[in-house]
């Protein structure tokens, strides 16, 4: 079992160094089971607003492509991956959580989880939307994506964003990871790959939609407005 800890400024916000470190850590795990958690009292508060606020169109494309690679790396890791959601998991942080095989969240009423991109004026990239479709029941999908809410842990559990809520999430997440790791690996990985295939293997049309439909909605002016909305909600 390998512990991978998200650690960075802004409550472990996903900037380029944090994402590159996560890719490196997953590669270094060499197919061992992974417990993914965040440093301190937060899992991941989302994308690094300071970094993306200074990107031009080309830089934003590269940034989102790096984020895309991180999601695929989690979905494709050749062993069980369990998220220990020890605090906030918002926007991009929620996406990372969803990319794990199973998820255990803190019961702390202060924690907030959810995909709030629509509320900030940002379109979900095709892979993120496919991930949400794969992870959430149809009855909850539209609420989570369109309401773009930030939910307390027990509401996140009801909506299917997490599988368990625990007062002490780390022991619960470790126990779950050990259980998954105890399954015959070949059968586990075959099932995991089949479940994740629609998300990992996007069609050419879906990949084209990323550049033609989504990227223009992540233009610098839109990002500045999104940052202003995010700061106003704090």
C-alpha positions in Angstrom: 0.0 0.0 0.0 1.4 3.4 -1.0 0.2 6.7 0.5 0.0 9.5 -2.1 -0.6 12.9 -0.5 -1.8 16.0 -2.4 0.2 18.9 -1.0 0.4 22.5 -2.2 -0.5 26.1 -1.6 -4.2 27.2 -1.5 -5.4 24.1 0.4 -3.7 21.7 -2.0 -5.0 23.5 -5.1 -4.2 21.8 -8.4 -1.4 23.8 -9.9 1.2 22.4 -12.4 3.7 21.3 -9.7 1.1 19.5 -7.7 -0.3 17.7 -10.7 3.2 16.7 -12.0 4.0 15.4 -8.5 0.9 13.3 -8.5 1.7 11.8 -11.8 5.2 11.0 -10.6 3.9 9.5 -7.3 1.5 7.3 -9.2 4.2 6.1 -11.5 6.5 5.4 -8.5 3.8 3.3 -6.9 4.5 0.7 -9.6 1.1 -0.9 -9.5 0.7 -1.1 -5.8 -2.6 -0.1 -4.1 -2.8 3.6 -3.5 -4.4 5.7 -0.7 -4.9 9.2 -2.1 -5.5 12.0 0.5 -4.6 15.6 1.1 -2.2 17.3 3.4 -3.6 19.1 6.4 -7.4 19.4 6.7 -8.2 19.5 3.0 -8.3 16.9 0.3 -8.1 19.4 -2.6 -9.8 22.8 -2.9 -9.8 22.7 -6.8 -7.7 24.3 -9.5 -5.0 26.8 -8.6 -6.8 30.0 -9.3 -3.6 32.1 -9.1 -1.9 30.0 -11.8 -4.8 29.7 -14.2 -5.6 33.4 -13.8 -2.3 34.3 -15.5 -2.5 31.8 -18.4 -3.2 32.7 -22.0 -5.2 30.5 -24.3 -2.3 28.2 -25.1 -1.3 28.0 -21.5 -4.8 27.1 -20.5 -5.0 24.3 -23.1 -1.7 22.8 -21.7 -2.9 23.1 -18.2 -6.2 21.3 -18.9 -4.4 18.7 -20.8 -2.2 18.0 -17.8 -5.2 17.8 -15.6 -6.7 15.3 -18.1 -3.6 13.2 -17.9 -3.9 13.1 -14.1 -7.5 11.9 -14.3 -6.5 9.2 -16.8 -3.6 8.1 -14.6 -5.9 7.6 -11.6 -8.5 5.7 -13.7 -5.8 3.5 -15.3 -3.6 2.7 -12.2 -2.9 -1.0 -12.2 -4.2 -1.5 -8.6 -7.0 -0.3 -6.3 -7.1 3.4 -5.6 -9.1 4.7 -2.6 -9.6 8.4 -1.8 -9.4 9.4 1.8 -11.4 12.7 1.5 -10.1 14.4 4.7 -11.7 17.8 4.0 -12.9 19.9 1.1 -13.0 18.3 -2.4 -14.2 21.0 -4.7 -14.3 21.3 -8.5 -11.0 19.8 -9.7 -10.5 18.2 -6.3 -13.9 16.5 -6.6 -12.9 15.3 -10.0 -9.7 13.7 -8.6 -11.9 12.1 -5.9 -14.3 10.7 -8.5 -11.4 9.2 -10.5 -10.5 7.0 -7.6 -12.0 3.5 -7.4 -13.9 4.2 -4.1 -14.1 7.2 -1.8 -14.3 7.6 2.0 -15.1 11.1 3.3 -14.7 12.8 6.6 -17.9 13.3 8.6 -16.8 16.8 9.6 -19.8 19.2 8.9 -17.3 21.8 7.8 -16.1 19.8 4.8 -17.6 20.6 1.4 -17.6 18.4 -1.8 -19.0 19.0 -5.2 -18.6 20.0 -8.9 -19.3 23.7 -8.8 -17.9 24.6 -12.3 -21.3 25.6 -13.8 -21.9 28.0 -10.9 -18.5 29.7 -11.8 -19.4 29.9 -15.5 -17.0 27.1 -16.6 -18.0 24.2 -18.9 -17.0 20.7 -17.8 -14.4 19.1 -20.1 -15.8 16.0 -21.9 -13.8 13.5 -19.8 -14.9 15.1 -16.6 -18.6 14.9 -17.7 -18.1 11.3 -18.7 -16.6 10.6 -15.3 -19.6 12.1 -13.6 -21.9 10.0 -15.8 -20.0 6.9 -14.9 -19.9 7.5 -11.2 -23.3 9.0 -10.4 -26.8 7.5 -10.6 -28.8 9.2 -13.4 -31.3 10.5 -10.8 -28.4 12.4 -9.1 -26.3 13.3 -12.1 -28.2 16.4 -13.3 -28.5 17.8 -9.8 -24.8 17.5 -9.1 -23.7 18.9 -12.4 -26.4 21.5 -13.0 -27.0 22.7 -9.5 -23.2 22.9 -9.1 -23.6 22.6 -5.4 -21.0 22.3 -2.7 -22.4 19.6 -0.3 -21.7 18.6 3.3 -20.4 15.0 3.6 -23.7 13.2 4.4 -25.5 14.9 1.5 -22.5 14.0 -0.8 -23.0 10.4 0.4 -26.7 10.5 -0.4 -25.9 11.9 -3.9 -23.4 9.1 -4.5 -20.3 11.3 -4.6 -18.7 9.2 -1.9 -19.3 5.6 -0.7 -18.7 6.1 3.0 -18.6 8.9 5.6 -16.5 8.3 8.7 -15.6 10.3 11.8 -12.0 9.1 11.3 -11.8 8.6 7.5 -8.2 7.4 7.2 -8.6 4.1 9.1 -11.9 3.5 7.2 -10.2 4.3 3.9 -7.2 2.0 4.6 -9.5 -0.8 5.6 -11.4 -0.5 2.4 -8.2 -0.3 0.4 -6.9 -3.5 2.1 -10.2 -5.2 1.2 -9.9 -4.3 -2.4 -6.2 -5.2 -2.5 -7.2 -8.7 -1.2 -9.2 -9.5 -4.4 -7.4 -11.5 -7.1 -5.6 -8.7 -9.0 -6.2 -9.9 -12.6 -10.0 -10.1 -12.1 -10.1 -6.8 -10.2 -8.2 -4.9 -12.9 -10.2 -6.4 -15.7 -13.4 -5.2 -14.0 -11.8 -1.8 -13.3 -10.8 -1.3 -16.9 -14.2 -2.3 -18.3 -15.9 0.1 -15.9 -13.5 3.0 -16.7 -13.2 2.3 -20.5 -15.9 4.8 -21.5 -14.0 7.6 -19.6 -10.5 6.6 -20.5 -11.1 6.0 -24.2 -12.9 9.1 -25.4 -14.0 9.2 -29.0 -12.4 11.4 -31.6 -15.6 13.5 -31.6 -15.4 13.9 -27.8 -11.7 14.9 -28.0 -12.5 17.4 -30.7 -15.3 18.9 -28.6 -12.7 19.7 -25.9 -10.9 22.1 -28.3 -13.9 23.5 -30.2 -16.5 23.8 -27.4 -14.8 23.7 -24.0 -11.5 25.6 -24.4 -13.2 28.8 -25.7 -15.3 28.7 -22.5 -12.0 28.7 -20.5 -10.7 31.8 -22.2 -8.8 34.3 -20.0 -11.7 36.7 -19.7 -14.0 33.9 -18.6 -11.4 32.6 -16.1 -11.1 36.1 -14.5 -14.9 36.2 -14.1 -14.9 32.7 -12.6 -12.2 33.7 -10.1 -14.2 36.7 -9.1 -17.2 34.6 -8.5 -15.2 32.0 -6.5 -13.7 34.8 -4.3 -17.1 36.3 -3.8 -18.4 33.0 -2.5 -15.7 32.6 0.1 
